[in-house]
Amino acid sequence: MTAGILAVLALVLALPAGWCLGYRTRRQTAATAERAARPPGPHAAAVADEITLGLQALAEACCLPAALTAGADHDPDHCTRKDTTT
């Protein structure tokens, strides 16, 4: 009788353990496949940082032509900061 209880207990404990091990393997396989499918290049966080820096530089520029030409061009008719430019 004790052997039967131990066998049932072993079975009850083995099923969740086996399921967990199989789940981990499936999850690792899916993560590896996802990483392999991603295009090479900068990560999304790096791209977002570059976009933020670019938008900040655009906001600090006096006008769009000045922003696009790094200050070489200037359009006084459309400049938003007429008091700070010549």
N, C-alpha and C positions, 0 to 999 in steps of 0.2 A: 504494500500500500504506500509506503514512504517513497519507494522508487517511482511509482506512478505520479505522485504529487511533485516530486523533483523533476520528472520528465515534463509535466505540464508547465511547471514554473520556468524551466529552461526554454521551452517553446514560447511562452508568453514574453520572456525577456529577450529572446533572440529575434523575434519578429520586428519590434521597434528598432533594435540595434541594426538589423539588416536594412530596414527602410531608411534609417538615417545615413548609413554609409552609402547606399545607392543614391540618395538625394544629394549628398555632397559631391559625389562623382558627376552626377548629371549637371549640377550647378557649375562645377569647375569646367566641364566640357562646354557648356553654353557660354560662359564668360570668356573662355579661350577663343571660341568661334566669333564672338562679338568683337573682341580685340583685333582679331585677324581681319575682320571685315571693315574696320575703321580705316579711313584714308590716312596716309602719313601726313605729317605736318604739325603745325602748332595746335595746341589744345584750345578748346572753346574759351577757357578763362583767359589765355594769353591774347586771343583775338579780341575779346571784349575789352581787355585793358588797352589795347592799341586803339580801338574805336573810341573809347572814353578819352584817351589823350588827344586824339585827333579832333574830337568835338570840342574839347576844352580849348585847344589852340584856335579853332575856328571861332569860338565865342570870344576869345581874347583879341582877335584880329579886328581891325577897324572896319574892314569891308571884305566881301568875298574875293575880289581880285587880289587884294593884299594877302589874304589867307592862302590862296592857291599858288601865288608866286613868291611866297616867303618874304613879302614886303617889297618886292621889286616893282610891282604895279600898284596903283592906288586909284580908286574911283571916288573923287570928292563928292560927286552928285548922289551917290548911294551909300556913303560912309555913315555908319551909325555913331561914330565918335568924332564929330566934326571939330569939337573943341580941343582934341588932343593931337590932331594931325595938321599938316600944312598943305 
